[in-house]
């Protein structure tokens, strides 16, 4: 085949949809006929009837699940149809993964040079092998055939990565900006499924830096930190503080001005839209010179992220209708704040805090808590948070949960070989992070997907259940004991 006969874009499209078809057929043939025995039953029920599931909710998933449920010809097929939402989401993830890989490989292999037939075949073949390998990985396949949010979350991750790789190869600034705003909208929509997609933001910032600036080690580090900061701002400012501030507005308008519920909520977002409009107008005025471009683009991205995030309004609408499943009773802005903040799960230290053996030495008062009454919001007390001795706190605490409601404290002790009452040190903390969080909960899962799996039992660190298995007897027997002596049931 000569160069004139080979159309890369045509074959890129054909092979992408071919990978999609293989994934779709695979997941359709293996889809769960009813439900898996964990959150799936809840997601199916809340999707079919547009009800309110556990915090922090997944309104976009449920709306799309309701659409799929409409095609069930009898009630006993509703679960199967909602499962198909994950089937299609996962197949589209494979499609966009293929197209992302061809963009990346083309950039890495040929750069700005002319594409030869040999290179084109190598790029398309490599992308096909990688995307189809991913299709059959243990974790992804598992999520592709049941009604859980992770399949659709993977889809949003895949399409966002594809979108900013497309942005990277575009030369026209106007087209670039449109793609960036589109990406922001996708990220906003993904919040209505799962927060995992926010982790694409540092990658987006890195791609932006590599395209627009001269690359240095210092610049790369700064770009990564900026990406992490933007991720934090998106999670706190966009997701939580907008609702929190809207809730304070509503308390003022209802309790102080005697106006109906949601008045303050509406006024806040009207003012926010006005502020965005005035900000864009100011950026267009030319008074900011070079920085006006960044302000304008940033405000458009912020606006469209909020627009995507607005799917959560349906949560309050449906909760107000008092459906059969109405977790957290999210019928007002204050409840929505707690719902999104996962208040029912309690607080946990991320950067600095107590270890699991610590005992509170005091309690400090927080902000006043309100609940919705018949005519106004009622104060029901103040938040109380425990205070711990500085000797019982450390940086990046990994072993912190003293409640033992789920056996965490006991498990920390057993995993780290701690005596009763022995306080973990930073050495123990690092050991837990490396051996359990990275070794057992990450590398083991990685091994399940790309090496092999001992059995389908979850396992809690023992050598009999749920380990990575290579299939090479000398390796497995040295790490896990003689596998031939395990009973057939395992």
Steps between C-alpha positions, in 0.01 A plus 500: 500500500645839409454823686244636255271202565512527881260736677604514866194691622264255333671196655526678835123542498428147377731326747376716788143392436621141450652506853173650625303217336718228656460659844126547455445138391719368784321697769156430351566125510621514861274771648352434844139381435369653825731659753819453698469490879637840595411859399367385163153422634473851640619658175249296298209593725591869524560521125178326399285734713731805520546472875775627730786262575782514754728807527645664302254373239529446126215697335631480143550124530146463635343713224674297231414181688134608496526543123632144459234366742229642273580229246421215741191317368428350844602590859730200528718641218557843657819391678642354177426819305664724761802267491521576128584860586835369628536275196475793259705734723785248510489431126522875433793517746685250282416704189637824641800318645584375150474849351703650785775246444523569127536873571770435763690242294491719192649787701767282661604299194496755218451841663472756219642267235302345217311182587621190315289191439721289729468750784124525446461123524719491811298778667160348418612149594649612833185698589281200413708260712503739798132592491388138453733386779330757722160369388572165662672619819346363819390824670371676190304198376357450849364857505382486139223248565322638806313815606773691682639849439857389424433400139352840415774671701755316283313623193527863612869453576554350153310772313666782698847359426406465130364856495812665641724292271288629211546850642876443500518445122275794407675813373210750480467691836123537464459127446734435795283707732184322392657164581618627838149619591362165376746321730387713796138409424587129490678528836192673643273226367729232643446639853144371465646150465819477708776736615775280350497704179641803686834317495527577129549871582875476588554310172312772308720767658814304410393466135421873495844582641686276253318657205519866601831540686866412473536183704737497798523283808393786726216597267375142485494478880319834532246395234428179692450692827271747321300205364462357851389841633240536223374151585460603864328824399259306276419255778459763773391820325287358219352196670469600865544875557250604232231291671618603847482869414165454328378336821609800711319730256188289540515516880525880483216543249269255679576571867579873483290623206213254535515387139424148365750217506747499207479880456852554630623197309365646176631850574850368569526318169346797316773719652763242410383501136508881504854498643615260227337718232661819633836322533490387136393849391792651693742248346374598154547870571877474452584660836681190624717464187658150492329366814156578360522187284551274803222672698255463212587135435497420872156657550352319199642169628366572851156584359478180296631288785217640715256431217608136491489483880142632501368143465491503882194726486304188407605345831320773695198489267458125540564509876225762538261246344573260791587189294523157664881519505597845625836479674598811698172676405671742260204733448679827584842664444623428854433128469664503157813649657524213748412250228781617273741531794433136606430614855342169599836328452675726751821699467846362435847658500680529167814710552537509879308326776466237766597132502246232587617460862444872578233602750329843480618742768229754426229595253474829313184664379446552130235676297128493578308220336159570346216280380203592287184571700148576381556871441870562567831335576536389863828504694553157658841550663864537406744257343743341744844384389750312721834654598805270530833536674782605264693186603224286350506676162725471195534606139300302243341262751401173332399305812251734665158334545450421869127424477552134403140494366634320195790334681757751378686543829529124547618460142767773544629312804512165325658629177768702681557243779423756771446398862177601676517872576825548305501836321600489132808700404578671170688183402177301549308768309737478201503121521119495479501736202757294311398146594121530523382802303752475216600133518176323589235745380671630185774268371289193579209641298744594224621140504143370475465688173835439336653194670241262642258441786517229763122478551191718536516529879582856611766402755641703787871437474506122538673277245190302409262768368501760228871529429665579169599174333749473214425140401872422530521236774851588618405866551155443651610221734790707632272797576175330600584141589426185299191592294437139406394430861208748490154336487313502168247751637778760499 
